[in-house]
Amino acid sequence: MLRSLKTVVLAAAALGLVSEAFATQWNVSLWGKRRAFTEHVEKLAELVSAKTNGEFTLNISYGGLSKNRENLDGISVGAFEMAQFCAGYHRDKNPTITVLELPFLGVSNLEEEVAVSHAVYAHPAVQKDLARWNAKLLMTSPMPQYNIVGTGDPRDSLDEFKGMRVRATGGLGKAFEAVGAVPTSVTATEAYNAMESGVVDTVAFAQHAHFSFRTIDLATWWTENLNPGTVNCPVVVNQDAYEALPAAHKEALDSSVEEAIAHYLANYGELLERWDSVLTEKGVTKVTIPQEQIDAFRAAAADPIREAWIKDMEEQGLPGQELYDLVRKTLDQ
């Protein structure tokens, strides 16, 4: 009887050790707070845990692990296993994916943004680029075209953009600079203070960020149709951590990406439906930019910035023209 009881105890202990051996916990570095921009990561964590019966968990931190501009560095040294970052925060560290931040690419909805992002992420040159940071591209964080909120009198012409201090990063910053504005690349978490203190007159964000970082609370006007482009913000994983996953956990992660993105798109759609009522509630004027002004903006920014970007990439030995053509081909499908 004693021998039988001992056998049961040892077996239970062994099972516990096996379970512990296959338990995986990943730390995930985000910033700000939970919002539409992070809902796919939240959903991914939920799905992965469910598929592995809680044996694979994603511990999501909003700013507790790293500053947003340093997330790629943290991934490179294995400080955490997953992170989100935006290409425009450090263009020199991820030059290939900045093709997705070129102005006036012609992306018209979030589904197209997902398609072009994932097509670019799959390109060998892009994967090699991010591999320098021991990073594996997992999924995008699709955002609609940026528009600007501002204080004071509305600006609805290119002449009024001259000298305008605008929070805009990456290709968007270059676009505004091309028409005489003065871009600054303060991070999203710094935008409210920059606007409140007068460091910037205007802030370029997607709608969710105007909510989350409260720039809409300071705004008196918003451009509803400027649509100069957007930023690209991938979710990446540490390559070594990914390769070390047990097969079942790797499958749980990979197979959850599509559903996580679908959840993100549905959630963001609900946010966009609320946008007009929020503008009304806060007394923010919708500014419609005349089409001839948008055409002039595109002429000043799109072609010159694209050609300069392609030339710069090719001089670095990167396939700039090929990556831009991949974006166009994906949009034409």
C-alpha positions in Angstrom: 0.0 0.0 0.0 2.8 2.4 1.0 4.7 1.4 -2.2 1.6 2.1 -4.3 1.0 5.5 -2.6 4.7 6.4 -3.2 4.3 5.5 -6.9 1.3 7.8 -7.3 3.1 10.7 -5.5 6.2 10.3 -7.7 4.1 10.1 -10.9 2.2 13.3 -9.9 5.4 15.1 -9.2 6.8 14.0 -12.5 3.8 15.2 -14.4 4.1 18.5 -12.6 7.7 18.8 -13.7 6.8 18.0 -17.3 4.0 20.6 -17.2 6.4 23.2 -15.8 9.0 22.3 -18.4 6.6 23.0 -21.2 5.2 26.2 -19.7 6.2 29.3 -21.6 5.9 32.9 -20.4 6.7 35.7 -22.8 7.0 39.4 -21.8 5.5 41.8 -24.3 6.6 45.5 -24.4 3.9 48.0 -25.5 3.4 51.6 -24.4 0.6 54.0 -23.5 -2.4 52.1 -22.4 -4.7 49.4 -23.8 -6.4 50.8 -26.9 -7.5 50.0 -30.4 -3.9 50.1 -31.5 -3.0 47.1 -29.1 -6.2 45.1 -29.4 -4.6 42.5 -31.7 -1.9 41.8 -29.1 -4.4 41.5 -26.4 -6.4 39.1 -28.5 -3.3 37.1 -29.4 -2.5 36.6 -25.8 -6.1 35.4 -25.2 -5.9 32.9 -28.1 -2.5 31.6 -27.4 -3.4 30.9 -23.8 -6.7 29.2 -24.8 -5.0 27.0 -27.4 -2.3 25.8 -25.0 -4.5 25.4 -21.9 -2.6 28.2 -20.2 0.8 26.7 -20.9 1.9 29.6 -23.1 1.1 33.1 -21.7 1.9 36.6 -23.0 2.5 39.0 -20.1 1.7 42.4 -21.6 3.3 45.5 -20.2 2.4 49.1 -21.1 5.6 51.0 -20.7 7.0 48.9 -17.8 9.6 47.1 -19.8 11.0 49.7 -22.2 10.5 53.1 -23.8 8.7 52.9 -27.1 11.7 54.1 -29.1 13.8 51.4 -27.5 11.6 48.3 -28.1 13.5 47.1 -31.0 16.8 47.4 -29.0 15.1 45.4 -26.2 14.1 42.7 -28.7 17.7 42.5 -30.0 19.2 41.7 -26.6 16.3 39.5 -25.5 15.2 41.8 -22.7 11.6 40.7 -23.7 10.2 38.3 -26.2 7.6 40.4 -28.1 7.2 44.1 -28.8 5.5 46.7 -30.9 7.3 49.6 -32.5 6.8 52.2 -35.2 9.2 52.4 -38.1 9.3 56.2 -38.1 10.7 56.3 -34.6 14.1 55.0 -35.9 14.2 54.9 -39.7 17.9 54.0 -39.8 17.2 50.8 -37.8 14.5 49.5 -40.1 14.9 51.2 -43.5 13.1 48.6 -45.6 9.7 48.9 -43.9 9.7 52.6 -44.2 8.4 52.1 -47.7 5.0 51.7 -46.0 5.3 55.2 -44.5 5.8 57.0 -47.9 3.1 59.7 -48.4 0.1 59.2 -50.6 0.6 55.5 -51.3 -3.1 55.2 -52.1 -4.1 52.8 -49.3 -7.8 53.3 -48.8 -8.8 51.1 -45.9 -7.4 49.0 -43.0 -7.7 45.7 -45.0 -5.4 47.1 -47.6 -3.0 48.3 -45.0 -2.8 44.8 -43.6 -2.2 43.3 -47.1 0.6 45.7 -48.1 2.3 45.4 -44.7 2.3 41.7 -44.6 3.5 41.5 -48.3 6.4 43.8 -47.4 7.2 41.9 -44.2 7.4 38.6 -46.2 10.1 40.0 -48.5 13.5 38.4 -47.9 15.3 41.8 -47.8 12.9 43.0 -45.1 13.3 39.9 -43.0 17.1 40.2 -43.3 16.9 43.9 -42.3 15.0 43.0 -39.1 17.1 40.0 -38.4 20.0 42.4 -37.6 18.0 43.1 -34.5 17.2 39.4 -33.9 13.6 40.3 -34.7 11.0 38.2 -36.5 8.1 40.2 -38.0 4.8 38.7 -36.7 2.0 41.1 -37.7 1.2 44.7 -38.4 -0.8 47.2 -36.4 -3.0 48.6 -39.2 -4.0 52.2 -38.9 -6.1 54.5 -41.1 -4.7 57.5 -42.9 -3.5 60.1 -40.5 -5.2 63.5 -40.2 -4.3 66.4 -38.0 -5.9 68.1 -35.1 -5.0 71.7 -34.3 -5.7 74.7 -32.1 -6.5 78.2 -33.2 -8.0 79.0 -36.6 -8.4 76.0 -38.9 -5.8 75.5 -41.7 -7.3 74.4 -44.9 -4.7 75.4 -47.5 -1.1 74.7 -48.2 -0.2 78.4 -47.7 -1.5 78.0 -44.1 0.7 74.9 -43.6 3.8 77.0 -44.0 5.5 77.4 -40.7 3.0 75.1 -39.0 4.6 73.1 -36.2 3.3 69.5 -36.6 3.9 66.3 -34.8 4.5 63.9 -37.6 7.1 61.1 -37.9 8.7 59.3 -40.8 7.4 59.9 -44.3 4.6 62.0 -43.0 7.1 64.4 -41.5 8.9 64.6 -44.8 5.5 65.3 -46.6 4.6 68.2 -44.3 8.2 69.5 -44.6 7.8 69.5 -48.4 4.9 72.1 -48.1 6.7 74.3 -45.6 5.5 72.9 -42.3 7.9 72.2 -39.5 7.7 68.5 -38.4 8.8 67.2 -35.0 9.0 63.5 -34.1 8.0 63.6 -30.5 6.6 60.2 -29.5 2.9 59.5 -29.1 3.1 59.7 -25.4 4.7 63.1 -25.6 2.2 64.6 -28.1 -0.3 66.0 -25.6 2.3 67.9 -23.6 3.9 69.2 -26.8 0.5 70.5 -28.0 -0.5 71.9 -24.6 2.8 73.8 -24.2 2.8 75.1 -27.8 5.8 73.1 -28.9 3.6 72.0 -31.8 0.5 73.6 -33.3 -0.9 70.4 -34.7 -0.7 66.7 -34.2 -1.0 64.0 -37.0 -2.5 60.8 -35.7 -4.9 58.1 -36.5 -8.3 58.5 -34.7 -7.5 56.0 -31.9 -4.4 57.9 -31.0 -6.2 61.2 -30.8 -8.5 59.5 -28.3 -5.8 57.6 -26.3 -3.3 60.4 -26.1 -6.0 63.1 -25.5 -4.9 65.4 -28.3 -8.6 65.6 -29.2 -9.2 67.2 -25.8 -7.0 70.2 -26.8 -8.2 70.5 -30.5 -10.5 73.0 -32.0 -10.4 71.5 -35.5 -9.6 68.3 -37.4 -8.9 67.7 -41.0 -11.3 65.0 -42.3 -9.9 64.4 -45.7 -6.2 65.3 -45.8 -5.1 61.6 -45.7 -1.4 62.0 -46.5 -0.4 58.5 -45.3 0.1 56.6 -42.1 2.9 55.1 -40.0 3.8 51.4 -39.9 4.0 49.7 -36.5 4.9 46.0 -36.5 4.7 43.5 -33.8 7.9 41.5 -33.6 9.2 38.6 -31.6 12.8 37.7 -30.6 14.0 35.2 -33.1 15.8 33.0 -30.5 12.7 32.9 -28.3 10.6 32.0 -31.2 12.8 29.2 -32.3 13.0 27.8 -28.8 9.2 27.4 -28.6 7.8 23.9 -28.4 6.1 23.0 -31.6 2.7 23.2 -30.1 3.3 26.7 -28.8 4.8 27.9 -32.0 1.7 26.6 -33.9 -0.6 28.3 -31.3 1.2 31.6 -31.9 1.4 31.4 -35.7 -2.2 30.2 -36.1 -3.6 33.0 -34.0 -2.3 36.0 -36.0 -5.1 36.0 -38.6 -7.8 35.9 -35.9 -6.1 38.6 -33.8 -5.9 40.9 -36.9 -9.6 40.2 -37.6 -10.5 41.2 -34.1 -8.4 44.4 -34.4 -10.2 45.4 -37.6 -13.7 44.8 -36.1 -12.8 46.8 -33.0 -11.3 49.6 -35.0 -14.4 49.8 -37.2 -16.5 50.4 -34.1 -14.2 53.2 -33.0 -14.5 54.9 -36.4 -18.3 54.8 -36.1 -18.0 56.8 -32.9 -15.7 59.4 -34.2 -18.2 61.9 -35.5 -20.1 61.9 -32.3 -17.0 62.5 -30.3 -16.1 65.5 -32.5 -19.6 66.9 -31.9 -19.4 66.3 -28.2 -16.1 68.1 -27.9 -17.0 70.9 -30.2 -14.2 70.1 -32.7 -14.8 71.6 -36.2 -14.4 69.2 -39.2 -12.2 70.9 -41.8 -12.5 69.8 -45.4 -9.4 70.5 -47.5 -10.3 71.5 -51.1 -9.3 68.8 -53.6 -7.0 71.2 -55.5 -5.0 71.7 -52.3 -4.8 67.9 -51.7 -3.6 67.5 -55.3 -1.0 70.2 -54.8 0.1 68.5 -51.5 0.5 65.2 -53.3 2.5 66.8 -56.2 4.9 68.5 -53.8 5.3 65.4 -51.5 4.6 62.1 -53.1 6.8 61.8 -56.2 9.9 63.7 -54.8 9.9 61.9 -51.5 9.3 58.5 -53.1 12.1 59.0 -55.6 14.5 60.2 -52.9 13.6 57.2 -50.7 14.2 54.7 -53.6 17.6 56.3 -54.4 18.6 56.3 -50.8 17.7 52.6 -50.4 19.5 51.6 -53.6 22.6 53.4 -52.5 22.5 51.3 -49.3 22.3 48.1 -51.3 18.6 47.7 -50.5 15.9 46.9 -53.2 14.0 50.2 -52.8 12.3 50.1 -56.2 11.4 46.4 -55.8 9.8 47.1 -52.4 7.8 50.1 -53.7 6.7 48.0 -56.7 5.6 45.3 -54.3 3.3 47.8 -52.5 1.8 49.0 -55.8 1.3 45.4 -57.0 -0.4 44.4 -53.8 -2.8 47.3 -53.9 -3.6 46.6 -57.6 -4.7 43.0 -56.8 
